[in-house]
C-alpha cells in the first residue's frame, strides 16, 4: 500500500515517520536525499534509541544500490564516475563528429563535455531513449530540430560506449532497478521516502518496485493541497504517485497534515510569507535584519552574534546553523572569520579536488615533462610540499632558478649547474661553493624522478603503459605515506574536516587511474595528449565529508539544506537576484527546445518556472527551520564596490513583523562584532561604548541583541540609562594570546564624554 503524507513545514511529517518506525518495530528502510542522510540517521538514533539499528536503517539511493549489488553481484564492476563519463563522452563525440551539423566542430574543452554528460544523465534519469528523440524529429521546428538530431547521435554513441565489449558501465541507479526485486533486500519491509522534492522517471520506477515487494511505502511531500503556487511541484509529484499506485494495482491513501495556528512570530512568518500579508501584532520579535558594508563584515557580524548566543549558556554551537544561497561566495570568509573568532563550523560543501596539493602535484608534473620544464610548471609541482623538498629548500632553489633564468632541459641534464649563487663575480668563496653544491643536490632530487617519468612516458605509447609509469613515479615520491602523514598532522591540529578530505585523496586518485585504464586501455597517446586527458578527467572530482564533531555550527547552501529544525538560523547574502537565484543558463537545451519535446511526450527534468518554484520552496523551508531566532543579513556592496540591493525577503519580513530589529553598519569604523578571543581581537572588536569605564551606562538596542557599532534606524543612539551594552564576558579574564590578534578596522579615538553627551565618534 502507498501512503502519501503531505503538509507544510513544521506539520510533523518527519517526526511522524520516526514515530511510526519506533512504534511498529518491524524491519524498516528510510530513504533520504544524499545531503540529508546523515542528519536523518542521527534523528533515527535519537528518536528510536540505541536498538534502532536492529530493525531500521537510513540509506541514500546510492547506498541502497551498493547494498543491493553486494547481494546480487556486480559491485566489483567499475561504474563510471564523473571523470569516466567525461572521458567516455569525448570518445563518443569523436566517433560521430563527421555526422553532426549544429555541433560539426565539437569542442574538446571540459565545459562543453560537462554539459553533454549532464544532458545525457538527465535523459537516462528520465528514461528517454535515442529513438524517442529520433521519433520526435519530424515534429520539431527551427533550430531545435538540428540540435536534437545531433544530440540523439551523440547520446546513442555514448550509450553504445557504456556497453562496449560486453561490459556494464551503467550508473548505479540503472543497475539498482534491474536487481532490487531479485535481491529481496526490501521484501517485507516498511519503506519511507522523506525529504524528496520530486522524483525522476527512474525513481518512480524504483517506487513501483518497492510497492510490489515491500510491506508498505510511505512518501512525505512538502505542500498544503494546492493553495500556494510554490507547492505545485509537490502537487504534481502527488498526482504521479497516485497514478503509479493505480497502475501497480496498489491502494493509495493520501493524508494532508493540517498546519497548526501560528503561536510565535517565527511561525507567523513562515505561515504568511507566501500568503496573505498579515502583520504580527507582537511588540518584540526574535528576528533580526542586518545590512553590512561587505561580505567579510557580514560574516564577522554572524560570528559575533554566535559567540554572544553561546556565551549566554542557552545555546550550544550545534543549535545554530548558517545558510546562504551562494555559499561559495561566503565559504572563504566563513572559514577565516569563524576560525579567528573560535567558532567551530562544518561547511557542508564539496571541495574541488584540483585545489588539493596532491592533484596540483600531478598536474604540475605532467605539465612539466610535456611542456619543457618551464618555471611555472616546475614550482607548481614543487610548492605542493609533496615533491620531495621542504619549503626552505624550495625557496632556495627557486631563488637560484629566477636569478639565472633556468628552464627547459637544464633541469634533467647530467651536468651540474655552475653559476655562482651570489651572482656575477669572479671566483667562489667556500660558502658559495657549499651553497652551489646544495643547489645541485636539490636539483638532482627533483630532476631524477621527473626525468624517469618523462622517459617512461615517451617509451610507453599506450594509455595503460603510461599509467604504469605514472604509478611508479607516485610510488617513488612515497605519495601515499606523505598523505597519511599529512592527515595525521591535521588531526593533531584539530582540523578534522580537512583531515577527512585528505584521507580520501589517495583512494580517489587510484579511482581516477582505474577509470582511465578501464576506458582507454592501450589506446595510443603521446605524452601531451595523455597529460591533457588526465587533467581533463581530474577536473570532474571533488571531495565531501560528514560532520566530524557533534558541537559545530552547520553551514550549508540553501539548496542542500536538510530542513531539520534548528534553534537559531543565520541567513546570509539576502540580496536581489541571489535569493532566490535567477537561472541564467539552461544547458544545451533551452526553454523552447524542452517545450517542443514536452509536446511530443518527452518529459525532462524540471526547468524554467518549475525550477523557480523549487527555489522558492527551498527558501520557505529555510525560513521555517528556526525555533528561537532568525537573523537575515546582506552586504550593501560586492567585492568590487558595486552597490547591491536587498532581496524581496527583507521587505516581506518588515511587512509581516513590523517590530523587527534592523541594524546597519555605520561605516565609521565602529564594528558590529563581539570581541574575539585574545587581547588584540578583544579590544579591536569591542564597541567604544563598552571600552569606556566610568561613564553613564548605555541602553541596549531594541530586541536586546544589537552589538556595538550597530544602529537601529529610527532609534536614538545609546547614551541614556539602562543595561550596559557589553557586560563583562568570561573570556576577558583569559591570558593574552598574540596568535589570535585580528586585522580589524581601526576604531576612532575614545574620549570621556561630557555631561549628557555620548562618546565621541558615535
N, C-alpha and C positions, 0 to 999 in steps of 0.2 A: 504494500500500500504506500502511496505517496502522500506525505503531509507537507503542506506549504504554510509556513508561518510568516506573515507579512506585518510589518509595523514600522513606525518611525523610530528614530534614535531614542534610546532610553526606555523602550517599551518592554525590555526584558527578554529579547529573543535569545541571545547567547546564554544568559543565566538559565533560561528555561531548558535549553539543550543540556547544559551541565546537570541541572536538577533531574532531568529525565534519565540521563545516563546513570546517575547515582542511585535513583530510586529503583530502576529496573534491575540493575546489577547483572545484566546479561552481556555477552560479547558485543562491544560497540566500536565503531570506527568513526572518528571525527575528522573530516577533510576540511582543510583551511587553505587559503592562498599562501604562497611561499613566504611572503614577507610577514604574515601574521601567525605562522605555525608555531613559532617559539613562544609567543605570548599566550596562544591558545593552550599549549602544553602546560605552561605554568598555571593557568587558570584551572585546568583539569586536575592537576595535582593538589592545588589549594582547596578546590571545592569538593573533590571526591576523596581526599585523604591519601595516605601512603599506599593503600592497597588498590588504587585505581588502575595501575599498570597490569593487574591480573586479568582485567576484563575489558579495558578500554585503551585506546591509543589515538594520538593525533598524528596525522600524516598530511604532507602536501601531495599533490598529484604526481610529482616527480618521484617522491619517495615511495608512494604506492606502487608505481611502475617497477621500481627496483625490487620491492618485496615480492611482487608477482613473478617477475622474471627470475628471481632467485629460486622459485619453486618449479617453474616450467622450463628453465633453461634459456640460454640466450643472453644472460647477464655478462658473460665473458666476451661477447661481441663488442667491438669498439664502436659505440654510437658516435655519430657526428656531433661535435660541439660547434661553437660559433666559428672558430678558426677553420675547422674542417669543412663546414658548409661554405665558407667564403672561397676556399681553395677549389672545392667541387664546382662552385658556380663559375669560377674562371675557366675551368676545363670545359664546362657545358657551353659557355659563351664562345669560346674558341671553336668549338665543334660546329656551331650553327651560324657563325658570323657571316658567311657568304650568302645566307638565305634571308638576311634581315634587311628591312627598308628604313624604318624610323631610327633604329639603332645600328645602322650599317657600319658605323665606325665606333664600336663599343669601347668605352673607357676601361682601362685596367686599374684605375685608382680605387682605393678602398671605399669611398663614399658611394659610388655608383654600384659597386658589387654588394655593398651592405643593403642598399635599397632593393636590389633584386632578391637577395636572400630573405629580406623581411617580407617582401610581397609573396614569394613562393611559400614561406612559412604561413602567411595568412591564408593562402589558397589551400594549403594542406589542412590547416585547422578548420577551415570552413568546408572541407571535403569537396572542393571543386577540382575536377579533372581537366587535363589539357583538351580533351574532346568536347567538354562543356563549353570552353572558350571558343573552340572552333565552330561549334553549332550556332553560337550567338553571333558570329562574324557577319553573316548576310544581313542582319538586322541592325547593325551598328552604323553610325553616321560620323562623318568628319574625321578628325584626327584619331578619334577613339578606335576606329576600325584598324588603322595601321598599327597603332600601339598594341592593341590586343592580339593582333596577328603575330607580331614579333614576340610578344611576351608568352604566347602559347607555345611557340617553338622553343624558346629558352626554357620554359617550365618543363616541357616534355623531355628535353635533353637533360635537364637537372634530375628529374625523376629517374631517367634511364641510368644515370651515373650512380644513383643511390642503390640500384640493384645490379650493378655491373659485376660480372664474373660470379654471379650467383650469391653474392654477399648481401646481407641485410643491414643497410646503413640508415634505415628509417629512424625517426626520432622515437623517444621513449613512449610518447602518447599513443602512437600508432601501434606499437607492439603491446602496450597495455590493453588496448581494445581487443586485440587478437587473442590474448592469453588469459584475461581476467576470469572468464567464465570457467574455463577448464582447470584453472589453478585451484578453485574452491576457496580462495582467500577470504571472500566476502560472504560465503554461504552461511545463512542463519544469523547474520549479524544485523544489529540496528546501525544504519549508516546515516550520518548527519553531515550536511554541507553548509558551513556557516561562514559568512564574510565575503561571499562572491557577489560582484556587481551584475555580471551577466555570464552566459555560458556560450561557448563556441559550439559548432556542429559536432566536433569531436567530443566535447564534454557532455553534450546532450546524449550522444551515443553511449558514453560511459554511464550516465544515469539510467538509461534504458537497460543496460546490462545489470546494473545494481538492482533495479526493480524486479528483474527476473530471478536473481539468485539470493538476494538478501532478505532478511526478515521484514524490514521496513526501511523506507528512505524518507528523511526529513530535510527540507531545504528552507533556509531563512532568507528573506529578501527585505531590502530597505524600501519602504513605501507605505502609503496610507490608503490604498484602494483607488486613487485617481484624482484627488483634489489638487495636488501640487504637480506642476508640469515637470519639475526636475526628477520626479519619480517615474517618468514614462519608461525608462529603461527597465526598471523593476516590474512594471505592469506588463511590458512586452515579454519579459522572461517568464512571468507568471503564466501568461497565456500559452507560451510554448510548452511549459511543463505540463499544463493541463491537457493539451493536445497529445503530448508524448505519453502520458499515463493512459489516455484513452486508446492510443494506438497499440500500447503494450497489453491492453486488457486488464489494467490495474485500476483500482479505485483511487480517487484523489480527494483529499479533504483540505479545503482552504480555510485558514483562520486568520483574520485581521485583528491583531492585538490592539486594543484601544490605547490611545495616548492619554496619560493622566493629566489632569488640570495643572498648569504650572504653579508651583508654590514659591519659587525663588526667582530672582532676576535672571539668573543664567537659564533656567528652564523657560522663562518667558521669552528670552532672546532666541533660543533655538526653536521654540514653538511658532514664533511670529516672524522669523527672519525672512521667509519667502511667502508669508501670508499677509493678512491684514496688519497694517502698521499701527498697532495699538500701544501707546506709551505705557511703560511701567510706572505705577504710582508710588513706589517706594522712595524714601528720602535718600538712601545710600545704595550703591550697587557695588558688587565685587568685580567690576570690570574697569580696566584702565586703558586709556589711549595715550600713546606717546609718539611724538614726532621728533626724530633725531636729525642731525645735520649730515650724517653719513652712516654707512653700514657698520663701520667699526664702532662708532659711538652708540649705535642702536644695540649692538651686541654687548657692549660694556654695560649699558643700562640693564639688559636682561640678566647678565651675570651678577650685577649689584643687587637686583631685586631678589634673585635666587638666594644669594647669601643672606640677605635680610630675612627672608622667609624661613630659611633653615635655622638661623640663629634664634628665632623665636621659640624653637623647641616643638612647634606644632607640626612641622613637616620634615620629612627625610628627602634626600635628593631623588630617590626613586618615586616620590609622589609628584614630581614635576616633569613636564615634557616641553620640548621646544619643537616647533614645526614651521615650515616655510614652503611656499610653492616652488621656489627656485633655491633649493638647499645648496646647490653647487656654488652659488654666489656668496653664501654665508659660511661654508664649511671651513675655509682657512681662518676667517675671523673667529669662529666659534672655537676652533682648536687652540688658537693663540690666546684669546682673551680668557676663556674658561680655565686654561692651564695656569695663567698668571693669577687668576683670582682663586685658584684652588678648588674649582668646581669640577668634580668628576663627571664626564659626559661620554655617552656612547653615541657615535654618529652612525645611524642606520643608512649606510650607503655602500656602494661597491666601488672599490678603488681601481683606477686604471693601472693595469699591470706594467705598462711602459714607464710609469712613474717610479717603479721599484728598481733598486740598483742592479738586481740580477738580470733583468731584461735590458737595461741600459748597457750592461757589460756585454751581453750577447750581441746586441745591435751594433755597439761600437766596435767590437772585434771584427764582425763580418764586414762592416763598412771600411775598416782599416785595411784588411787584407784584400778587399776587392777594389778599393779606391786609391791605393798607393800610399798608405800610412801617412795621411795628412794630419796636421796638428789637431784639428777639431775632433776627428775620429779617435785618435790615439788617447787624448786626455779625457774624452767622454768615457772611454773604456777604463782608463786608469783611476779616474776620480770616483768610481763607484766604491772603491775600497776593497774590491774583490779580485783585483788583477795582480795581487802579489806584492804591492808596495804599501807602506804606511803613508799617512798624509804628509809627514815631513819629507819622506823620500820622494814622494810625488812632486812636492813643491820644488825641491832642489833640482830634480830632473827637468821640470817644466821651465824653470828659470834659465837653465843651460840651453834648452831647445829654442826658447824665444830669443836668447842672446845671439845664438849662432845660426838662426833660421834653418833648423834641421828638419827635413821632411823626406818622404819617399823611402827608397831602399836603404838609405843610410841607417835606418833602424835595425835592419837584419843582416847587414854585411858582417863578414868575419873580422874586418879590421876595426880597431878601436878608434874612437873619436880622439882627436889630438888637440883641439883648440883649447886655449887656456880659459878656465872658468872665471878668471879675474878680468878677462878682456884682452884688448890688443896691448901687448907688452913683450919685451924680449926676455927669454928665459922663464924658468919656473922656480918658485920658492918651494921648499919641502911641503909647506901647507897646500900650495896649489897643486903639486903632483899628487898628494894624497886625495885632494878633492876631485881631481880628474879621474884617478883610479876608482874612486867611489862612484862617480857618474857612469863610468864604463861598466862597472859591476851591476848597477841598476839597469843600464840599457840591455845587458845580456839577460838579466832575469825577465825583462819584458819581451825582448825580441825573440828569445828562444821559443817559447810556446807559440807566439804569433807566426814565426817563420815555419814551424812544423805544421800549424793549421793551414797556412797558405799553400804549402807544398802538397799536403794531403788533399785539399780541395781541388787542386789542379790535376792531381794524378787519378782521382776517382770521378769518372764522368757522370755516374748515375746518382739520383737523389738519395737512395738508401746508403750508397757508399759515402757520400758527403756527410750524411747524418752520423755515420760511424766515426768519421774523422772529427766532427764537431763534438761528439760524445767523449772521445779521447782527450780533446782539448779541455773540456769541462772537468774531467777527472784529474788531469794534470794540475789544474788550479785548485783541486780539492774543494770544489764549489759546494757540494752537499755538506761537508763538515763546516765550512765557513758560514753557511746559512743556519745550521744548527747552533753554532756558537753565537751568532748574532741574535737568534731567537731567545736563547738563554739570557743574554745580556739585557735585552729589552724586558724580559720578565723580571729580572732583578731590579731594574729601574722602575718597575711598576707600570710600564707602557704595555698593558696587556692586549689592547686591541691591535697595536702594531705587531706585537709578538705573534698573535694569532694569524695575522696576514702573512708574515714571513714564513710561518710554519707550513703554509700552503704552496709556497713558490716552487719548491723543488718538484713536488708531485705534479704541479700544473705544468712546469717546463717539460717534464717527462711525457705528460699527456700531449703537449704540443708536438713533440718529436714523433710520438706514436701516430698521431693523426697524419703528419707529413709523410711518414713512411707508408702508412696504410693506403693513402690516396695516390701518391706519385710513384711509389715502388721504385723501379730502376729507370724512370724516365730520364733521358739525358738532359743535363743542365750545366751551363757554365757557372762560374763562381758568382758573377754579378747577378744572374737571374736567380740562382739559389738564394743569395742573400736577400734579394728583393721579395721573393715569395715568402721566405720565412718571416721577414719583418712584417709583411702584409698579414700573415696569419696571427702574429703576436698582437696586432692592434685590436683583435677581437676579444681579448680576455680581460677579465677583471676579477678581483677577489673580494669576498664578503665574509663577514663574521657574525656570530651571535653575541649578545651582551656577555662580557667576561666578568661582570661584577653585579651583585644584586642591588647595590645602592649607588646608582648613577642616574643623572639626568638623561632622558631619552630624547635624542634629536633626530627627526626624520622628515623626509619630504612628505608633503600633504597627500600625494598620490600613493605613498607607501605606508600611510597611517594605518595601524592595526585596529583603530576605532574602539579600543578599550577605554573604559572610564579612567580618568586621571584627576587628581585633586586640583592641580594648577597647570594651566597651559599658556605658553608664550607663543603667539602667532606673529612671526617676523615677516617683514617685506610685504606689508599690505598696501601695495602700490597699484595704480591703474595699469591695465594691460599685463600685469603679473598675477594678480589674484582677482578673478580667475585668469588662467593663462589663455592667450589667444593662439589658436592653432594656425601657424603661418605656412607650414609645409604639410602636404597630404601624400608625399611619396610619389611614386611613379604614376599612380592613378589619381587623377583629380576628381572633384565632385561630379563633374559631368560624366566622366568615364564610369564611375561607380553607379550613377543613377541609370545609365543606359544598361549596364549589366543587371541591375536590380529589376528593370522592366522585363528582362529576359529570364528572370527566375534565378539569377546567380546572386545569392546573398553573401556579402563580405562582412568584415568586422565593422563595428560602429565607426562612423565618421561624421564630419560636419556638425550638425546640430546635436546629434546623439552624443558626440564627444563633449560638446559644451555642457550638455545636461549632466554628464558624468563629472565634469569639473565642478559644477555647482553642487552636485551630490557629495563630492569629497569635501568641499567647503562646509556644507551643512553638517556633515559627520564630525568635522573638526570642532566647529562651534558648539556641538552638543557634548563634547568629551568632558570638559572640566566640571567638577562638582563644587569647588570652593572659589576659584578665581580664574579670570581670563584677562590676559594682557595682550593687547594688539599694538604693534609698533610698525613704523615705516620710516625710511630715510627721506629727507627733503631733496636730496641730490644724489646723483650716481657718482661713480669714481672719477668721472671727467668733469664733475661740477655742474652738469646739466640738471635743471630742476625736474623733480618728479612729483606727480600728483598722487594723493591718497586714493585707495580703492573705494568703490561704492560701499564696501563693507563698513568703512568708518562712518559714512553718513547714515547708514541704516542703524548702526549701533547708537548713534547720537539721538536718532528719532525714537527708537524703541526704549532707550534708557536715558531720559533727559538729565538725570543726576550723575551720569558717568563722569569719572575723573579724567581730565585731559591735561597732559603735560607736554611742554615743548622745550627743546634745547635752547637756552637763552642765547647761545652763540657768543658769549663774552668770556669764555674760558671757565665758567662755572660748570663743573662736571656733574653729570647725572649718574654718579657712581657711588656705591658703598665702598668703603676703604678695603683694598685688597690686603692680604697678609703681608707683614713686613713694614718697617718704618717708612721707607720712601713711598711705597704704594699707599700706606695708610694716610700719610699726610697729603700726598698729591691728590688722592681721590676724595677727600672729605670736603664738605661744604664749608665755606668761610664762616657761615653762621655757627657751625659746630666747633670750629677751631677757636673761636673767641670764648674764653672762660671768664666769667665775672660780669658780663653784660646782661641785659634783660633776656629772659628766656623767650624763645620764639614759638609760634603756634605751628602745629602740624598741619600740613596742607590737607584740603578736603579729601576724604577717603582714607586717611590715616596711613598712606604708604607712598608719599611723594618724597623721594630723596632730595638732598640738597642740590641746588642749581636747576631745579625744575620748577617752572612757574605754571600754575593752573590759570588759563585765561579767564579774566573776569573776576579774579580774587586778588586781594591786596597781597603784596609780598610779605613774608614772615617778618615779624618785628614786634608784635604785641606780646601779651602774657599768654601762657599756655604750656603745654608739654614740650620739652626740648625735642628738636627735630632729630638729632642723632644722640641717643643715650650712650653711656659708656659701654663698649662692647667687650666681651671676654678676650678677644684676640689682642686688644690694646695692651694687655699685660704680658704678652708673649715677648721673648727676646727678639731683637732685630735680626733680620736675615737679609744680607745685602744682595743675595742672588734673586730676590723677589721684587727688586725695585722695578717700577713700571715707567716706560717712557710716555708719561701722560702730559697733557697740556698744562702750561704754567698758569697758576691762579693769580688773580690780581692781588696787589698788596693788601694786607689786612690791618686796619687801624681801629682803635677803640671808637665806638660810636658816641656821638654826643647825645645829650638828653633828648629822648623822644625820636631819635633817628636810628635807622637800621645801619648795618655795617656798610662801609663804603664799597663800591664796586658792584652792589646788587641793584 
